[in-house]
């Protein structure tokens, strides 16, 4: 932030001038006191011109304040961030490298994912984790079948991770400034945080509009089983995503297409349609501002090789 202002004072009033400068500085700092972790530096530049005929002191002051906000962030992802899951992997590492204190709360399924978490810890990221087994995920979906919630919202629920989060918030060292929760599968943890009266802003990163993806899959999938599952989940997911888009301080998505689809869902939801037995699902405000945050690319890792490229070559691949 740069502030420049010009003043005219007599020589006898120079003390008043310095007092005015100090008050101006305090007013500027006061605007930034709501940041809990703020470091700043400033420089003052005086350009003084004595006018011999008028005997006046003309002073121009340039005040430059440079603020660096360091936040304590709880980053909750319902799956281990890896090079394959580029969005959370790049976000947590990027935030940590910018000086933020990042606590990653996540689930792991195998030893490779545990090793990936250990690597993030070596980079200075604090990790809270629990294991999610296939039987546990299957049990979660079976329990969700007779409800109105989509199966995806229940898939990654792990009570052990929920207990770790709850106990962690009781520690005096865990004074988070913001909570970032990724994906529909992580939303249940976010809703639990909202109902615990923590008075923290919670950002939900939807990543995609899942119901929009289901609509496309229901029309174009070549698998009969896939079409049945997506049609079964579609109505549930639409209601759930519309509710989530109305619940959080900020909602993120990957593309403008997903933002438009999620905004349309949120705007169609009425308070009557959102009421359930669980108060966490009740609408508190109008649809959140939905912001597009594209996926980044780690250009230090993905760099062109030095070997000669094969000319006129097309590579075709398919998921295994």
N, C-alpha and C positions, 0 to 999 in steps of 0.2 A: 504494500500500500504506500503510495507516495502522496504527501501533502505539501503544498507550497502556498505561502501566504505572504503578503507584503504589509509592512507596518511603517508608520511615521511617528517618531517620538522625539522630544527634545532631549538634550543631553542630561538635563536634570531629572528626566523621567526614565532613565535607563533601567532602574530597578523595577519599575512598573512593567517595562518591556519583558524582562526576564520572567517576571511572575506570570505574564500573559502567555509566554512560551510554555512554561510549566503546566499551566491550566489546560492549554491546548493539547499537550501530550497526554495528560491524564484523561481528558475527554475521549481521545482516540483509543487509549488502552481499555477504557471502561466498556467500549463496544465489543471487546473480545474476551471479557472475563468469563463468559459462559463456557468457554473451552476449559476443560479440566486439566489438559496437559498442553501448555503453550510456552514455547520459548521464542524470544524475540531479541532483536538488536536494532539500534537506531543510530543515525548520524545526523548531526546538525551542521549546516553550512551557512556561515554568515558572510554576506557581501555588504560592506559598510562604505558609504559614500558621504564624506563630509562636504557640505555645501558652504563654502567660505562666505558667500554673501548673505545667505539666509540663516546661517548658524544653526542648522537643523541636522539631525541625524536620520538618514534614510537607511533602513535595514530590511534586507530581504532574507527570509529564512526558508530553507528547504529542509523539510523533515521527512526522512525515509524510515519507515518501519517495515521490517521483514519478519513475518510471523510464520513459524513452522508448528503446525498442530500435530502433536503426537497423541494418539488415542489408544485406549485399552479395548481391544476388540475380541468379542467371542464369536468365532466363526464356526457355525454348526453345519456339518455336511453328513448326510446319512450313508455315505460310502467313502472309502479311502481316496483322497486326492492322489492321482498318479499321472504319469505322462499321457496315458490314454484319456483320463478325465481331465482334460487340459484346463477347463474353466476354473474349478476350485484350486487346482494345483498352481496355476499361474497367479491367481488372486492372493492366496495366502502367502506365497513367497514374495510377491511384489509388495504387499502391504508391510511385511516384515522388513524387507530391504529398505523401505522408505522410513523406517524408524518407529513404526507402530508396534505396540506389544500385542501379539496375536496368540490367542488360545484357540486351538483347533479341537472341537468336540466331534468325534466321528465313530464309525463302526468299521471293523475289519472282518474278513471272512477266511483268510488263509495266511500262510507265513510270508508270502511275497508282499502282501499288503502291510503286514506288520513291519517288514523291512523298510517299506516305503515311508511308514510313519516314523521309524527310527531315523531315517535320513532327514526328514523335516525337523525333527528334534535337534539334530546336529546343526541345522541352520538357525537355531534360536527360537523355533516355534514351540510353544508349550502344547502338549498333546494330552487330551482326555479321551480315552477310547474304551470300547467294549466289543466283544465278539458277537457277530450275528451269524447263527448257524442256519442251514437250510430248513431243518425241522421247525425252528423258531419262526422263520419267515412264513412257512406253510401254515403254521398254527395261527399266525396273525391274520392271514387272509381268510381262513376258515371262520374265525371269529367275526370278521367283517361282513361275511356273506349275508346274514339276516338284517344288517343295518342299511342305512342309506349312504354310508360313506364309500368311496371307491376303494377297491382292493389295494391300489397303489399307495394310498394314504396310510395303510396299516402295515405294508410289507416290511418296512425298516424299523418298526417300533421295538425297542429293546428297553425294558424297565430298568436294567442295570445302568445304562447310559443316562436315563432320566434321573436315577438316584444320584449318580455322580455329579450331574449338573446341579441338582438341588442342594447337595452338601457343599458343592464348590461355591455357591452363592453365599453361604454362611461365613466363608473365610474373609477376614478383613483385607487380605491382599487381592481379592477378586472383585475389585470395584470397576466393573466394565462400564464403558461409555456408550456402547452400542452392541447390538446382537445382530449378526448376519446369518440367516438360515437359508439353505439352498434346497430347491426342488419341492415338488408335491410330497415326496416321500419323507421329507424332513419337517413338513408343516405341523405335524402333530406335536413335535417338541416345541415349536414356536408358540402354538396355541396354549400349551401348558405354561410357558413362561408368561404369556399375557395374563393368565388368570392368577398368577402368583403375586401380583401387585408389586413388581420389581421397579416400576416407574422408569423403565429403560426403553429407548426407541428400538424397535425391532424391524429390520429390513428383511423382506422375503424375496429371494431370488427365484422366481418361478422357472427360469431358464427358458422353457418352452411353454406354450399354451397346450397342455396335454390333450384337452378335449378337441382342439383344432387338429392335432395329429391323429386322434382317434377317428374323426370325421373322414379324413383322407384314407385311413386304413380300412374303415368299414366299406368304403366305395371301391378301393383298388386292390386290396389284399388278395393274393392268389390262394391263401390258405383258408379253407372253410372254418377251421377251428379259430383262426385269428380273427375272422370277421365276426364270429359269434361272441368271442370275448370282448372285442372292442365295442360292439353294439350293446352288450350287457353293461359295460363300464361307462358308456358315453354319457347317458343322462346323469348318472351319479357324479361323474367328473365335472360336468358342466355346473351343477349346483355347488359342488365343493370349491371349484376354482373361483366362481363368482363370489362366494362367501369370503374366501381368502383375500381376494383383491380389495375387499372392503374393510379388512381387519388390521392392516399394518401401516406403519408410518411411511413406508416407501416400498414399492414393488418394482423389481427389475426383470427384464426379459432380454433375450438375445437379439431379436430382430424386430423391425417395425411391423412385420406381418403378425407376429405373436402379440405385440403390444395392442394392435387393433383388435385382434380376436379376444384378448382378455378384457379390454376396455368395454367391448360390446357385451360380454357376459356380465361384467360388474354393473353396467348401467341398467340391465334388465332385471336384476335381482331386487325384490321388494322386501321390506322388513317382515311382512307376514310370511313370505316364503323362506326367510332365513331362520325363523324361530325353531329351536329344538330344545330338548330337555337340558342340553349342555349350554350353560351361559357363555362358554368360550366361542360359540358359533353365532352369537347375536351381533347384529350390525351395530357398530359404535359411531360410524361417521360415513360420509359420502365416499365414493370410490377413491382410493389412493392415487397419487400421481404415479403413473406407470412410466418408467424410464428405460430406454433401450441401452443396454451395456453389451456391446459385441464381445465375442471371444477374442482374446489376445493370442499372440504367437511369441514364443520365446526365441528371439532371433539369435541369441547366443548358442542355443542348442540346435536349432534348425538352420544350419548354414550350408550353402552349396559346397559340395565336395570338390577336391582338387583333381580327381580323376577325370579323364575325357568323357564327355557324354556320348551315349550311343545315338547316332543320327536317325531321324525318322522312326522313333520307337514309341509305341503306345502300350501302356501298362493297364491291364484290366484286372480287377480284384473283386472279391465278394467276401462278406463276413463268414467266418467259420463257425 
